[in-house]
Amino acid sequence: MGSQGDPKIKNLPTHVGPKIRHKTPKISRRDMQKQDKSKKLNKKRKQDFQSSEKAETEIKRQKTVAPPKSNKKLNQLKAEKEAEKKFSSLVQSYKTRMMSTEISNSKSKWFE
């Protein structure tokens, strides 16, 4: 029939028995366990790698961000000191003005 019926086919099939169209690889329990372990190890490696990257980026951020913050703090402290000096000078000038002009005895007593 098959090869005898068609004169174009000259060779007989090389396989014995029915033709296997899909060769599925057989997976054993050991293979499954190995796959699970490798997946778990890969997850742990990724987590360790990500945590180390986060730590490195935080260190870099702290190094780059810290000096500007300290400069800002120093600038704020300088501005506060200047404001205090101005305020104290205003108070001193007001005191001297009040002491020089003797408007009333009660006001002069208040500054002493």
C-alpha positions in Angstrom: 0.0 0.0 0.0 1.8 3.2 1.2 5.2 3.0 -0.5 4.0 0.4 -3.0 1.0 2.4 -4.1 3.0 5.6 -4.7 5.8 5.1 -7.3 7.6 8.4 -6.3 8.5 7.1 -2.8 11.5 4.9 -3.2 12.7 4.6 0.4 10.9 2.8 3.2 10.6 4.7 6.6 13.5 4.2 8.9 11.4 3.9 12.1 9.8 0.8 13.4 6.3 1.0 14.7 4.0 4.0 14.7 5.5 7.4 14.0 6.1 9.6 17.1 5.3 13.1 16.2 6.2 14.8 19.5 9.1 13.7 21.6 8.4 15.1 25.1 11.3 15.1 27.4 10.7 13.0 30.5 11.0 15.0 33.7 11.9 13.2 36.9 11.3 14.3 40.5 14.9 15.0 40.9 14.8 17.4 37.9 11.8 19.1 39.4 13.6 19.5 42.8 16.7 20.9 41.1 14.6 23.4 39.2 12.9 24.5 42.4 16.2 24.9 44.2 17.7 26.9 41.3 14.7 29.2 41.2 14.9 29.8 44.9 18.7 30.5 44.7 18.1 32.9 41.8 15.5 34.8 43.8 17.9 35.0 46.8 20.7 36.2 44.6 18.5 38.8 43.0 17.4 40.0 46.4 20.9 40.1 47.7 22.1 42.0 44.6 19.2 44.5 44.8 19.8 45.1 48.5 23.5 45.7 47.9 22.7 48.0 45.0 20.2 49.9 47.3 22.9 50.2 50.0 25.4 51.5 47.5 23.0 54.1 46.0 22.1 55.2 49.5 25.7 55.7 50.4 26.3 57.6 47.2 23.2 59.8 47.9 24.4 60.5 51.4 27.8 61.5 50.1 26.4 63.8 47.4 23.5 65.2 49.4 25.2 65.7 52.8 27.5 68.7 51.9 24.7 70.9 50.4 22.6 70.3 53.5 25.4 71.3 55.8 26.0 74.4 53.6 22.3 75.2 53.8 22.4 74.8 57.6 25.5 77.0 57.8 23.8 79.7 55.7 20.7 79.5 57.8 22.7 79.9 61.0 24.6 82.9 59.5 21.3 84.5 58.5 19.9 83.9 62.0 23.0 85.5 63.7 22.7 88.5 61.4 19.1 88.9 62.2 19.9 88.7 66.0 22.6 91.3 65.6 20.2 93.6 63.8 17.5 93.1 66.4 20.0 93.7 69.3 21.3 96.8 67.6 17.7 98.1 67.3 17.0 97.4 70.9 20.2 99.2 72.0 19.4 102.2 69.8 15.9 102.3 71.3 17.3 102.1 74.8 19.7 104.9 74.2 17.0 107.1 72.6 14.7 106.5 75.6 17.5 107.2 78.1 18.6 110.3 76.4 15.1 111.7 76.2 13.8 111.8 79.6 10.1 111.6 78.9 9.1 109.9 82.1 10.8 108.3 85.1 8.9 105.1 84.8 10.3 104.3 81.3 13.8 105.0 82.4 13.4 102.8 85.4 12.2 100.0 83.2 15.5 99.8 81.2 17.7 99.9 84.3 
